[in-house]
Structure formats: C-alpha cells, structure tokens
Amino acid sequence: MGKITYSIEIDGAVEDVFEYMTEPEQIQRWVGGLVEMEALTNGGSQVGAKSRQVFLEHGRRIEVMEEVLVFEPNRRVKIKAVTDGFWLTAEYVLEAVNGGTRIDYEAETHLESWLMKLMGPLVHRSSRQKVVEDFGRLKGLVEGKVMTSAAE
C-alpha cells in the first residue's frame, strides 16, 4: 500500500474549483491522460455514482472503474478507483483560504498483483508526479493561465 498526500492553493472560489473537480467535461481538461469518461449511473455526482474512465499512459489504454464514496458539495469528495492489478481511494478536501481555495488531497493505493507489488516504488513515484502535474493544470485552468486539454 502506498500513500500520497498533496496540498495546493488556487486563486479561485471554492465553488469554481469544485466544479472543475466534479463536472466530467471539466475533469477531462486537467486530469492527464484521461481520454474517455462514461457515467454508469444516473443522477450525476453523488454518493454511489459509478463511472468508467479510460486513460492513455505510455501508449497503453487503461480502463478504470470509479465509485463516489463521499460527496459533500464544495467541501469534500472521496472516490474508489479499480483497475487491473490495483485499486485506490482518493479524497479531496476543499477549504476557502485567503480569498481562494486550498485542496488537501490524500490517496491510498493497494497493489494486488505480484507484478504491481514488485513495481510498487516506481508506481508510487510516477503517481506522485502525475498528482503534481494534474493539480498544476487545475490551478492554471481555474486561474485562467492554461487553456489546453490535459489529453494533448
């Protein structure tokens, strides 16, 4: 099991940041490698909502099944994501600070296959780097400094 924590302050209202973090068309703008999102349940973002996401990483197509575990508008979201060889939980907590928004992120990864366990340290490092890059894109989008897609 690996744990990643990260915090960032964004110059934007909590409501605006939360929209970027929960609306599918916005998520695809800042989450790197995300090329498809499909809702598997009706009702939008809420506890129990499920979706299928497809990522392209290093030329490989990775399908992830995601479920919303906690959904508190403009405050907190926790999800569980499952794919071949591992699963993770990720929690995002938003707080209004200094006229902007602070996001505290925490993810726990559970490696299941022997190959994934062997590659654990590498997976952890690359996951941490992806978190930093993704949140950097989110900050740029909210603050109006970046207008390109994360999938490019």
Protein Blocks (a to p, Z undefined) as FASTA:
>chain_A
ZZddddddddddfklmmmmmmgmklmmmmmghiabdcdfbehijaehiacdddddeehia
cddddddfbdcehkbccdddddehiacddddddddeehiacdddddddddfbfklmmmmm
mmmmmmmmmmmmmmmmmmmmmnopaccdfkZZ
